Amino acid sequence: MSETTAVSVPQEQDTQTALTKVPTMGVADIWLDKERFDQAVRVASAFSRTDIVPQNYQNKPENCLIALDIAARMGMSPLTVMQSLYVVKGKPTWSGQACMSMIQGCGKFTDVRLVYTGTKGTENRGCCVEATRISDGEIVQGTEVTLAMARAEGWTSNSKWKNMPEQMLGYRAAAFFARLHCPDALMGFQTAEEVEDVSGGGKPKSTAQRLAAALKAETTPATVPVTNSVADALRAE
Amino acid sequence: MNERDYNAAEGVRRSDLWKINDSPEIFRWAVDHPDEGEPSPSLVFGQAAHKMLLEPLDFGTEFAIKPDGIDRRTKEGKEEWNKFLAMSEGKTIISMDDYVTIKGMADKAMADPMVMKLLDGRKEVPFFWTDPDTGVKCKVKLDCLTYLDDMPVVVDYKTCKSAKTDAFMRDAYSYGYHLQAAMYTEAVMRTLGLTERPMFVFLCQEKDEPFALNCITVPEDTMNYGLDTMRELLGIYAECEKTGNWYGYTGATGQPNELSLPGWLKKKEDGAE
């Protein structure tokens, strides 16, 4: 029997508990204090039973428990964490969007913004995150990400770089900034885009799978088979 | 570019290079005697099938179908036959049976949505390039170069006895198809300046009814083996060209060979001891 089914608490009471108790929950206490751990398990169980949480968390109180811990550590709402934390290629990853809000919410920076450079639609199009550091008022910049860099690094095999390059530049720029200036904000996790780019965005690995995907994406050509007419003409000669 | 111009153009072909795999002597003889011997019936069949599928509008200008029922022993028959020969001058003659088969094969292929997509590109495209490592001039003619979802795909049509993947795979290495995949994709990369190797696909079709089709891609390890083979054979070619020594089975320095036991027999022999 899994841990999922071993947790048994009255549902209505527990959901109520989840809504009221989460914001006051301690951080390391969840793991060290038996009472608090039991409480966290109940809360996690309650979250797992709602269909408001993303599918990765539904009926998975263990996943919810991890999300609660992260939320408590980062001072975020558990639901925000659940909506921003994906499992990509077996790794927990932050969404690109969440990465930007983590920079904004980590308390070290103000006036966090995306700065786009170069010409839109060309290889020199780039983006970096710029922010004002609260401690000394200095304006700091993250590494600039360009489409040429994305191509050279092989990230563009992830089709999102073709379909929404501006968005991807922004997400990548946010991840670069966070890695450089506030690595603790990401708690060591990668962003979904970082994992997808390296693994080709879920691109099928074998050549046969790649061809099948390309054939599927391609609409049927308008070529008309002409063998019949030619063959018939030859026969008539 | 027509067949004659392509043949006359400078460059080593894949089929030439594969002969070096036998021996440089075999290769040299074939190059020096291009018109020796009639093309084999299976070669003619393959050429006609290619023409019918890839360039059906040119089929009639290059091939003539031998009419059935001409009795050349009679005067009328002789006249009819001579008339046919006069009309077919410069064309390759194929039998009515082969024509019916080839037409059936092409009809089956063109009714297949996958084949339609694979062949929706430029047909019979010649490519010429100079190998940067050896300086050897090379040439290939692709059956079809197409783009699927922005991915360049080189398609090669093969008529075969069995298009079943296992059976095709067994023959592929003895015919040098791995070399073909490497050389053809190299041609596209070098000529078009691509940084990624295009996909290579064999479109295989059986010569007997129901003219079964198969689509077989070339994965990375096979492609790498093909590239190694290409590098080795181009290297041998360049060396032979430099030294003028087009050696045979005994090698460049004339060494005897041994009749050693093949792997499977050696295994059996070792097991018996």
Interface residues (C-beta under 8 A of the other chain):
Chain A: K162 S206 T207 A208 R210 L211 A213 A214 L215 A217 E218 T220 P221 T223 P225 V226 T227 N228 V230 A231 A233 L234 E237
Chain B: M52 L53 P56 L57 F59 G60 I65 Y99 K103 A106 D107 M110 A111 P113 M114 M116 K117 L118 L119 D120 L148 D149 D150 M151 V153 M199 V201 C215 T217 V218 P219 E220
